[in-house]
Amino acid sequence: MNPQAALDAPRWQWIEGKKVEVEAQVDPAIVEGLRSRGHEITVKKDRSTFGRGQIIWRREDGTLVGATEGRTDGTVAAF
């Protein structure tokens, strides 16, 4: 994934045992697949508990690639 795609991807968090919370954007087939394997999945509409991030990635050629996400306000700056 490129940095922006990685930050935009739906997130999940392990709570304990087989309890996992996922963002509402997670594919329903994935949620059902996990449930069928015995996991307790909670789909959360509130994305604020899944963390935030900004990325600056230096490619092999020295080019800097920046990304930020929609879960919070933020920006990426590189020089």
N, C-alpha and C positions, 0 to 999 in steps of 0.2 A: 504494500500500500504506500501511496505517497503520504507525506505528513498531513495534508488536509483530510484525505480519506480516513486516515487513522483516527484523527480527532473527531470526525463526524460519525464514525461507526457507533452503533448502539452499545451501551455499556451494561455491565452486570456487576454484582458484588455478592460475594459469599458472606452469609450471616453466621451460620453455624450448622454443623451436621450436614443435612441435605437441604437446608434452607438457603435459597438464592433469590435475590431481588434483581429484576431486569427492567430496563427502560421500555416504555410502551412501543418504541420503534423496533424492538426485536421481532423477527419473523415469527408469526404464530406457530408455524410448523416446528420451529426450534423449541418454543415453549412447550408444546404438546409432546415433542420427543423427549424432553427432559422429564416432564411429568410422568410419561409412560415408563421411565426408568426409575421412578420412585422419588424424584426430587420435589421439594415443596417450593414452587415458583410463585412469587408475587410480582405482578406486573405493576410498575409504579408510573403514574402520570407525571409526578413531580420529579424533575431531573436534577434538582439541586443537591442531592446527596451522592451523586456519582462522580464528583470531582470536576476539576477544570484543568485545562492545559493549553499551553502554547509551545510550539516547537520551532527551533531553528536547526536545520540540518545542513551540514557542509558536505556537498557531493565530492566525489573523487577529483573532479576538475576544479575544485575550490569554490564553485558557485554556492551561494547560500540560498536555501529555500525555506520560507517561513509559512507558518500556518497558525490559525487561532480557531476557536470554536464558538458555537452559538449558545452554549449553556450559560455563558456569562459574558459580560462586556470585557473586551481585551483587545490587544493589538500585538503585533510582532514587529520589531525593528532590528535591523542588522546593518552593520557597516564594516 
